[in-house]
Amino acid sequence: MIEKVGKSTLALSEGPTIQSYAAVGGKKEQEGPLGREFDFTDTDTTFGEKTWEKAESAIQKKAVTLALEKAKLDKKEVEYIFAGDLLNQCIASSFGLREFGIPLVGLYGACSTMAESLSLASIFIESGCAARCAAVASSHFCTAERQYRLPLAYGGQRTPTAQWTATGGGCVVVQKGGAGPRVRHITFGKIVDLGITDANNMGAAMAPAAADTLKNYFEDTGTTPGDYDLIATGDLGQVGSELLYELLGMDKIHLQPRHKDCGLLLFDRQTQDVHAGASGCGCSATVLCAHILRQMAAGKLRDILFMATGALLSPTSSAQGESIPGIAHLVHITAE
Amino acid sequence: MIEKVGKSTLALSEGPTIQSYAAVGGKKEQEGPLGREFDFTDTDTTFGEKTWEKAESAIQKKAVTLALEKAKLDKKEVEYIFAGDLLNQCIASSFGLREFGIPLVGLYGACSTMAESLSLASIFIESGCAARCAAVASSHFCTAERQYRLPLAYGGQRTPTAQWTATGGGCVVVQKGGAGPRVRHITFGKIVDLGITDANNMGAAMAPAAADTLKNYFEDTGTTPGDYDLIATGDLGQVGSELLYELLGMDKIHLQPRHKDCGLLLFDRQTQDVHAGASGCGCSATVLCAHILRQMAAGKLRDILFMATGALLSPTSSAQGESIPGIAHLVHITAE
């Protein structure tokens, strides 16, 4: 049963089970601190395809294939797939998932996609729409850079606040009943825009949305950061994380001791030259599927909040002088 | 309660009520056969904004505002908004809905968006996630043409199979209980790709997906086209509609007497020079909100299927030699 708690949080009383998950990454992700936890990494940015866009589709396909294999599932046993990515018209999802023949609910949530897809998949299970769904998200450094910023060959200098788009994707399979971590609460965020216009400072653009969703969640559930083993944000990076502490601090919410940002977990900022950290739908998707859910399976984490954040800009909106609206969706997951 | 019927159809036993709806259109839409049924039309393609992209955001904002006004609702009474459009990174939705402060579930379903957003909004109501949700979709001829095809100033010749992207948007407000038409069944479609590569023939690319979803729906529910007053497809246009009849004919399903395509309703093909018909998320969204739901309110239609179809391509995927995958989502609506 699903019940609204407080103003904007959904409580899932049974709680769909995370049955399986898989993370796929690239070379830099393999060389990062979580490298060994990925299910599959490829040192070639093309993943054997002719273009980077096709490579990103291959990442989604591989992530779904591996998540199904790990749970010994046939694709016919998945009733709906929720997916999105950063590419224009979300072609990584459309082409990557084309062959599965599973009804698709296409999403656009920028880098918040993994939380959005997992939330909708969980709601479909809890409400009886389906017995098993998959949630997918991906990004690719090479497709994102050339689409959002500059041709890679141009070799543009990156600013200190810039983040490095993760090459990777994650897939979570959620089902009714069974063993595994359970999705307990969901808070969908609203668009928050404090007027940041610097497209090289996504963390700052997304932090206000992150603060808003977290604040609403804590209010709705009457909990505090101390009640959780981990509060994982999507890809705020160093700059965005500090801003998040500052914004929540104004409301006397002290996140820091329990907070980790996926953008700061995926790469080693000291040695991997990623400036303010990682970003992209694939950042939170891979950190969730390679690391966080493994830590839950190993009993190291029991009660976590996973909140992915998205910057809802496009090169066109920036060129037209618009600021960068942010959004953040939150999922509360507990060990069985 | 939501129950799976057959392989892929969801039956909503209570059935969320369509409380309000509004359609916003441009000059060509105003001049078309449904012109008088729109809630608002503007003869200026900019809708008073500085760019066409901002104009499309203004369309979404206006559609939501009017739908709320018509039902005397405050924006705070809408718990979730489901929205999408055709622009890169769905900026029409992000910027158009920014000021409402309503939690947003961002979607990408290409021209299938209106059915996708209405489906998810209905599922949220039926499952108890919310008491009231809004579903929105839009497109704009000028933003779509320059993004997908050629600069407008280039004056490129259009092929006979080409369709004319609708300038407009629709918003449907769905709620628990009350008076109004009810959403009874939902069928989410899977990606279907029969290898069409002509980006000027979207109808042909989407027809196989339309056939697949309709066939599944009829099988799942044990109904036939004759059981409905109207079967409205999104924007197959003339070419796609004929292909749809042919494809369903192979399975002895004869759609023609009850079928109308939104792409053939919005404009007068004889006088408005739109070649194979209208297209775009705004096509099915405006025909639903300006015409179909009004006809239901007037007692002229009692039992309808609304199925929007999407072509999941991007200029990049076409440039890389990819074919055009299609998708179609279906909503069954009955008068109270």
Interface residues (C-beta under 8 A of the other chain):
Chain A: M1 I2 E3 K4 S8 L10 K50 T51 E53 K54 E79 Y80 G84 L86 L87 N88 Q89 C90 I91 S93 S94 F95 L97 R98 F100 G101 I102 P103 L104 V105 G106 L107 Y108 G109 A110 E116 L120 I123 F124 E126 S127 G128 C129 A130 T187 F188 G189 K190 I191 D193 G310 L312 L313 S314 P315 T316 S317 Q320 E322 P325 I327
Chain B: M1 I2 E3 K4 S8 L10 K50 T51 E53 K54 E79 Y80 G84 L86 L87 N88 Q89 C90 I91 S93 S94 F95 L97 R98 F100 G101 I102 P103 L104 V105 G106 L107 Y108 G109 A110 E116 L120 I123 F124 E126 S127 G128 C129 A130 F188 G189 K190 I191 D193 G310 L312 L313 S314 P315 T316 S317 Q320 E322 P325 I327
